[in-house]
Amino acid sequence: MGAYGVSKAGLDHLTRIFDAELKEQGVRFIAIDPGDMNTPMHFAAIPDADPAQLRDPRDSANGILDLIAAKIFRW
């Protein structure tokens, strides 16, 4: 899990750098961390996780689409 966490942090930081560097050209970047989700990958890492405490990936995807549709991220 350590390498996985570091890679996510690196991607988040790289996203912020690209967003800052390319903003003036009209190119924007965002990174969204949906949290722990009810997926096979999560259960491979934490087999005794309680599925009732985990978010459904479809709900996360729909939430992201809602944010984009609402134009929450003002460019």
C-alpha positions in Angstrom: 0.0 0.0 0.0 2.9 2.4 0.6 3.9 2.5 -3.1 0.3 2.9 -4.1 -0.2 5.9 -1.7 3.0 7.5 -2.9 2.0 7.2 -6.5 -1.4 8.8 -5.8 0.3 11.7 -4.0 2.7 12.1 -6.9 -0.2 12.2 -9.4 -2.0 14.8 -7.3 1.1 17.0 -7.1 1.8 16.6 -10.8 -1.8 17.5 -11.6 -1.5 20.7 -9.6 1.8 21.6 -11.4 0.3 21.0 -14.9 -2.8 23.0 -13.9 -0.6 25.9 -12.9 1.7 25.7 -15.9 -1.0 25.3 -18.6 -3.8 27.5 -17.1 -2.9 30.5 -19.4 -3.2 28.3 -22.5 -6.7 27.3 -21.4 -5.8 23.7 -20.4 -6.9 22.7 -16.9 -6.2 19.7 -14.8 -8.0 18.4 -11.7 -7.5 15.3 -9.5 -10.3 13.9 -7.5 -9.9 11.4 -4.7 -13.2 9.6 -4.2 -12.1 7.8 -1.1 -12.5 4.1 -0.2 -14.8 2.3 -2.6 -16.5 -1.1 -2.8 -14.1 -2.6 -5.4 -12.2 -5.9 -5.8 -9.0 -3.9 -5.4 -10.0 -2.6 -2.0 -11.0 -6.0 -0.8 -7.7 -7.4 -2.1 -5.9 -4.9 0.1 -8.3 -5.0 3.1 -10.2 -8.4 3.0 -12.2 -7.8 6.2 -13.5 -4.3 5.1 -17.2 -3.7 5.7 -18.9 -3.2 2.3 -21.6 -1.1 4.0 -18.9 1.5 5.0 -17.6 1.8 1.4 -18.8 4.0 -1.4 -20.3 2.5 -4.5 -18.0 3.4 -7.5 -21.0 4.3 -9.6 -22.0 6.9 -7.0 -18.5 8.4 -7.1 -18.6 8.5 -10.9 -22.0 10.1 -10.9 -20.8 12.7 -8.3 -17.9 13.6 -10.5 -20.2 14.0 -13.5 -22.5 16.2 -11.5 -19.6 18.4 -10.5 -18.6 18.8 -14.1 -22.2 19.4 -15.3 -22.6 22.1 -12.6 -19.4 23.7 -13.6 -18.2 23.8 -10.0 -14.7 24.0 -11.3 -14.6 27.5 -12.7 -11.8 28.0 -15.2 
